Amino acid sequence: MTDRTRDVEPEGDDEALSWAGDESPVAAKPARAADPVDVIVADAPADVAAEPQPVAERASSVLLVSSGVLGGIYLLFTIGWVFTAQNEPALDGLARVMYVLGQWLAVAAPALWFGATLLLTRQRPTPVKLLWLVIGMLLLVPWPFILSR
């Protein structure tokens, strides 16, 4: 009787990953992308989870939430300026061009202020960023839209 050595065949899902004549008895499994939740749970020891969050993490979450709220307000301001820019008075020549240019710059101003504030205050503390966002919110109110309603 002949003794035949045969490779161990993989089971289940691993069967599709093997070729006839593979040398290793276990097929290599493809690397699975780790879920962020698994990584956080696996990497965090039990005693570390009970500690309070550092000040920087709390500040960044405060900045994230307040940036979202203020960003929504800036978006509403932009919409208000768009409605205002659509009502053009009857002007001639250069006055009309300058008026239209000023109106469309007013439309872009809230988005530009929001982006510039976040870009230029990256290295500043959170209260400074929020202060500049609030200053911009107060300066860029679409008064013609609010007062005409």
C-alpha positions in Angstrom: 0.0 0.0 0.0 1.3 3.4 -0.9 1.5 6.1 1.6 0.2 9.3 0.1 0.8 12.5 1.8 -1.9 14.9 1.1 -2.2 18.6 1.9 -4.8 19.5 4.5 -7.7 21.1 2.8 -8.9 24.3 4.2 -12.4 24.5 5.6 -15.3 26.9 5.0 -14.5 30.3 3.6 -10.7 29.6 3.4 -11.4 27.0 0.7 -11.7 29.7 -1.9 -8.3 31.1 -1.0 -6.3 27.9 -1.7 -4.9 26.4 -4.9 -4.4 22.7 -5.5 -0.8 22.0 -4.7 -0.3 24.7 -2.1 2.5 23.9 0.2 1.2 25.2 3.5 -1.7 23.5 5.1 -3.3 26.8 6.2 -4.3 29.3 3.5 -3.2 32.9 4.2 -6.2 35.0 5.3 -6.4 38.4 3.7 -5.8 41.3 6.1 -9.1 42.7 7.3 -9.5 46.4 7.9 -10.0 46.9 11.6 -13.1 48.6 12.8 -12.3 51.8 14.6 -14.5 50.5 17.5 -12.5 47.3 17.7 -9.3 49.2 17.8 -10.5 51.6 20.5 -11.8 48.8 22.6 -8.8 46.6 22.1 -6.2 49.3 22.7 -7.8 51.0 25.7 -6.9 49.3 29.1 -9.7 49.3 31.7 -7.9 51.7 34.1 -7.3 54.2 31.3 -11.0 54.3 30.3 -11.9 55.5 33.8 -9.6 58.5 33.7 -11.1 61.9 32.8 -10.4 63.2 29.3 -7.5 65.6 28.8 -8.2 69.2 28.4 -7.2 69.2 24.7 -9.7 66.5 23.8 -12.5 68.3 25.6 -11.5 71.6 23.9 -11.5 70.0 20.5 -15.0 68.5 21.0 -16.2 71.9 22.1 -14.7 73.5 19.1 -16.2 70.9 16.8 -19.7 71.4 18.1 -19.5 75.2 18.2 -17.9 75.3 14.8 -20.8 73.2 13.4 -23.4 75.5 15.0 -21.6 78.7 13.9 -21.0 77.2 10.4 -24.8 76.7 10.1 -25.3 80.3 11.1 -22.8 81.5 8.5 -24.6 79.3 5.9 -27.9 81.0 6.8 -26.1 84.4 6.5 -24.9 83.4 3.0 -28.4 82.4 2.0 -29.7 85.8 3.3 -27.1 87.7 1.3 -28.0 85.7 -1.8 -31.7 86.7 -1.5 -30.6 90.3 -0.9 -28.3 90.2 -4.0 -31.1 89.2 -6.2 -32.9 92.5 -5.7 -31.0 94.9 -7.8 -31.9 98.6 -8.0 -32.2 100.3 -11.3 -28.7 101.7 -11.8 -26.7 102.6 -14.9 -23.2 101.8 -16.1 -20.4 101.7 -13.6 -22.7 102.1 -10.6 -24.6 98.9 -11.5 -21.4 96.9 -12.0 -20.0 98.1 -8.6 -23.3 97.4 -6.9 -23.4 93.8 -8.3 -19.8 93.2 -7.4 -20.4 94.4 -3.8 -23.5 92.3 -3.5 -21.7 89.1 -4.6 -18.7 89.8 -2.4 -21.2 90.1 0.5 -22.6 86.7 -0.5 -19.1 85.2 -0.3 -18.0 87.0 2.9 -19.6 84.6 5.5 -18.0 81.6 3.9 -14.6 83.4 3.5 -14.7 84.6 7.1 -15.5 81.1 8.4 -12.8 79.4 6.4 -10.2 82.1 7.0 -10.8 82.0 10.8 -10.4 78.2 11.0 -7.4 78.3 8.8 -5.6 81.3 10.4 -6.3 80.3 14.0 -5.2 76.6 13.8 -2.5 77.1 16.4 -4.5 79.3 18.7 -6.5 78.1 21.7 -10.2 77.3 21.3 -11.5 80.5 22.9 -9.6 82.6 20.4 -11.1 80.7 17.5 -14.6 81.0 18.9 -14.1 84.7 19.6 -13.2 85.3 15.9 -16.1 83.2 14.7 -18.5 85.2 16.9 -17.0 88.5 15.8 -17.5 87.5 12.2 -21.1 86.4 13.0 -21.8 89.9 14.4 -20.2 91.7 11.5 -21.7 89.8 8.7 -25.4 89.8 9.6 -27.5 90.3 6.4 -29.2 93.5 7.6 -30.9 94.3 4.3 -32.5 90.9 4.2 -33.6 91.1 7.9 -34.9 94.7 7.7 -36.8 94.2 4.5 -39.0 91.4 5.9 
